[in-house]
């Protein structure tokens, strides 16, 4: 019985760690789930933070962003040098 309890607890902990998402990953997942053509879907780095360059796929406008996704520069066509 103790082994079962330990395994159950371990399984819950693993699920929490694997299931933990960053703000970028969560926003990306939420936007993709909307299935709306033309909505902005953020790009996340491997560590889960917002990518330095964000682009709106439908318009071609891009901007520099900080690790929290805040826009640092004005939008411009093409990829900015961040």
JOPEJO-V233093 format. One line per field, one symbol per residue. phi: phi as a letter, one per 40 degrees, with the letter a starting at -180 (. if undefined). Layout:
phi: ???
This chain:
phi: .cccccccccccccccccccbcdcccccccccccfbcgccbcbbcdcgccccbbbcdcbgcbacbcccgccbbccacgcccc
